[in-house]
Amino acid sequence: MENENLSKIIKKEESPLKDLVVDYVGEKLNPDNDEITVENIVDVFAEDFPEFLLAIAEENWISGYSQALSDLDFLKKQQKESKENEV
């Protein structure tokens, strides 16, 4: 399963930070078509600023794990109520 957002081309002129990041990544990678994708940005951040990506990845993992536990509790409650209604 591939994340389609990684191939999304990033347009400048939406925010000063986005312009800065796109310019930096463009100068570092110097792509033939002058287009910068999300994947390009992730790759450069992984190399130049891994602490940033690690913090985001950890937060996403914690959020996903918390959601899974919440879903499990909900499912158990639903199953318990279903069994109680059968009796």
C-alpha positions as CSV (number, residue, x, y, z in Angstrom):
1,M,0.0,0.0,0.0
2,E,1.5,3.3,-1.1
3,N,0.7,6.7,0.2
4,E,-0.5,8.8,-2.8
5,N,0.3,12.0,-0.9
6,L,4.0,11.3,-1.2
7,S,3.9,11.9,-4.9
8,K,1.9,15.2,-4.6
9,I,3.8,18.1,-6.2
10,I,4.1,21.0,-3.7
11,K,3.3,24.5,-5.0
12,K,5.0,27.5,-3.6
13,E,3.3,30.8,-2.7
14,E,1.0,29.3,-0.1
15,S,3.0,30.3,2.9
16,P,6.4,31.6,3.7
17,L,7.4,28.4,5.4
18,K,6.3,26.3,2.5
19,D,8.3,28.5,0.1
20,L,11.4,28.2,2.3
21,V,11.1,24.4,2.5
22,V,10.4,24.0,-1.2
23,D,13.4,26.2,-2.1
24,Y,15.7,24.4,0.3
25,V,14.7,21.0,-1.0
26,G,14.9,22.2,-4.6
27,E,18.4,23.5,-4.1
28,K,19.5,20.3,-2.3
29,L,18.0,17.8,-4.8
30,N,18.1,19.9,-8.0
31,P,15.4,17.9,-9.8
32,D,15.3,17.9,-13.6
33,N,11.7,19.1,-13.8
34,D,12.0,21.6,-10.9
35,E,9.1,19.9,-9.2
36,I,9.3,19.1,-5.5
37,T,7.1,16.3,-4.1
38,V,6.1,15.5,-0.5
39,E,8.4,12.5,-0.7
40,N,11.3,14.7,-1.7
41,I,10.7,16.9,1.4
42,V,10.4,13.8,3.7
43,D,13.7,12.5,2.3
44,V,15.5,15.7,2.9
45,F,14.0,16.2,6.4
46,A,15.0,12.6,7.2
47,E,18.6,13.4,6.3
48,D,18.8,16.9,7.6
49,F,16.3,17.1,10.5
50,P,15.6,13.5,11.6
51,E,14.5,14.7,15.1
52,F,11.5,16.5,13.5
53,L,10.3,13.5,11.6
54,L,10.9,11.2,14.6
55,A,8.7,13.4,16.8
56,I,5.9,13.3,14.2
57,A,6.2,9.6,13.7
58,E,6.1,8.9,17.4
59,E,3.1,11.1,17.8
60,N,1.3,9.3,15.0
61,W,2.2,6.0,16.5
62,I,0.9,7.0,19.9
63,S,-2.3,8.4,18.4
64,G,-2.9,5.2,16.4
65,Y,-2.2,3.0,19.3
66,S,-4.5,5.0,21.5
67,Q,-7.2,4.9,18.9
68,A,-6.9,1.1,18.6
69,L,-7.3,0.7,22.3
70,S,-10.3,2.9,22.3
71,D,-11.8,0.9,19.4
72,L,-11.1,-2.3,21.3
73,D,-12.9,-1.0,24.4
74,F,-15.8,0.1,22.3
75,L,-16.0,-3.3,20.6
76,K,-15.9,-5.2,23.9
77,K,-18.7,-3.0,25.3
78,Q,-20.8,-3.6,22.2
79,Q,-20.3,-7.3,22.4
80,K,-21.1,-7.3,26.1
81,E,-24.3,-5.3,25.5
82,S,-25.2,-7.6,22.6
83,K,-24.9,-10.7,24.7
84,E,-26.9,-9.1,27.5
85,N,-29.7,-8.3,25.1
86,E,-29.8,-11.9,23.9
87,V,-30.6,-13.2,27.3
